[in-house]
């Protein structure tokens, strides 16, 4: 019998984390797809436009193992840049 369970890799991390800040808020370290998805979900200022939706979709793909975490990292950066967040 084949399982219908989708395996999720919550522990996947990027080789180099992304540091993001909004306005005067403290800088937040985003280490991989799970952190990125949480960040995208928590920050309403970012929740618009194609880069945002692409980044969310790619986070899920990375968590499901359909793409590597590194493949979706640039999508997360693009979504943050669109919202004029500070990146480093």
Beta strands, then each sheet from edge to edge (+ up, - down):
strand 1: 18-21
strand 2: 28-30
strand 3: 86-87
sheet 1: 2+ 1- 3+
end
